[in-house]
Amino acid sequence: MSNAETGVGDTPSSTSDAPPAADGHERGDSHDEQSGAAPDIAFTLGGSSENAAPSASAAVSPTPAPVPSASDAAMSPASDAASPVSGIVSPTSHDRSTHDRSTHDGAAVVAPGSPATTSAPGPDDAPADPEVYVQKLAHAIVDTVLPNAPADWQRLDMVFSVTVRSVSNVAFCTDDLDNITQVEVPRDAVELVQLLRAITVPLQDRAWWRVLLHHTGSDVVNIEYDYGDFRFDADELQPPEAYRADLETYPRDRVPVWLAAYMHHGDRQSRTAWQAVVQARVDRENGVGGVPLGLPDPQVLWARWTTVAAAAVAIGSENGPRIVGSAGLFEATDGSGSTLYLLPGNRAVLSGGRWDAPELEAAYNQDAELPNHYAGAPEWLANPILNQRAATGMLTFCYWWDGSGWYRGESPDPPGIGPAIPGVWTTGTVVDVVCAVLGEQASRPVVAELAEAAETHGVTADIVLRAFDIEGSETDLAGAMYQFALAGLTA
């Protein structure tokens, strides 16, 4: 639960120009008690998230289908627009994250040579009104797929991930009982999508990389263009070389940082065991040591992390931190996140990344050097205990505890990482967050008692019941208690 997602970041953070959420509201950076602002709570009882950033998850085939050469011929270059455009441009359209991913996360099969059911428009058929032509194309795509739909379909949703080299896709139908059925996408539909891209790019001054089509049988097909403002899920991504080729055809002055990192990170933030040993030795020989940090003891951070995680589990929120073995995990909906690893021998590692960190923008769009987050780090700090962003070139901080104190390399001080961290810096912030999550019926004294019990390894089922059992709401008390038990904080 962070400023962007679950409102538990409580360190002061620098203000940034965050992209708007799907509902049109701007994302706000959170500030801690030191700055006088209350934590930004974006999840409520029942697991909703009013101000969460739009999800970047849609079921797209992980195996791209080759782009037909006939479609390639229709492509034309376009330059990037100066003004920002939201990746998901239709806030009223059906959200692609509302369906259970498990029901439609497979790849749609592209059947070569499948005939379209309608006469598809070609580039020379464009009328004077481009929007009319775009709708004609969209209907042709729908009509090509509908013969494969079940008879009782009520809604057809299609997602295409597109570059000049490859297209991957998925389509699924929903009936009046909200049952979801995956539908085969013929190759003709893929060719029409490439034509749609070639036609719409000149109208919008920049190329989109995903398009979502929604149809309910009305005269209008709802079209959403995604320009990559938010990171795609792994199963939506085309190979890096496909995006590099796409940018040669459709150049941009600036590429989204996550995509630039995906194409060009070159494992620069990876730290294998061998690299860790060698670099630690070099650092010692050159007198390079870690910079001390004033963070709470890792056991205290662990207890606070667990308390907020238990609250998220209790209310049924999919957002927020979690305890998984000896790791505390946190992923915000805006792309920020972190992990806290407790290690034997009184050691710990806290690492992660902010999606909007200025050093990433400088490195991937201005050819600056990435900070050396491991400068002065011990030889036991390596990939297995680093946040997964290190593998994608999106790590923006790394702190380690060696038994005597917290240290960092060239990472920012804690005030600069607020959005990526749950609200764990003070007990008071933990209490604020949990009470805000539970609502007006929450008992602050009882929640404070729970937070103190966690920090002293004295959590009991009774105190979890008193803290999280909210009248009129179904809270997951067993799940909340399990977080404390897994973290080793029970009496």
Secondary structure, DSSP 4 states (H G I P E B T S, - for coil): --TTTTS---S------PPBPTTSPBP-----GGGTPPP-----TTS--TTPPPP------SSPEEPPHHHHTT----PPPSS---SS--TTSPPTTSS-GGGS-SPPPEETTPPPSS----GGG--SSHHHHHHHHHHHHHHHHGGGS-TT--EEEEEEEE-SSEEEEEEEEE-TT--EEEE-EEHHHHHHHHHHHHHHHHHHTS--SEEEEEESSSS--EEEEE-SSSPPPGGGPPPHHHHHHHHHHS--SS--HHHHHHHH-TTTT---HHHHHHHHHHHHHTT--PEEE----HHHHHHHHHHHHHHHHHTT-SSS-EEETTEEEEE-TTS-EEEEEEETTTEEEEEEE-TT-HHHHHHHHS-PPPP-TTTT--TT--GGGS-GGGGTT---EEEEE-SS-EEESSPPPGGG-GGGS-S-S-HHHHHHHHHHHH-TT--HHHHHHHHHHHHTT-B-HHHHHHHH--TTS---HHHHHHHHHHHT-B-
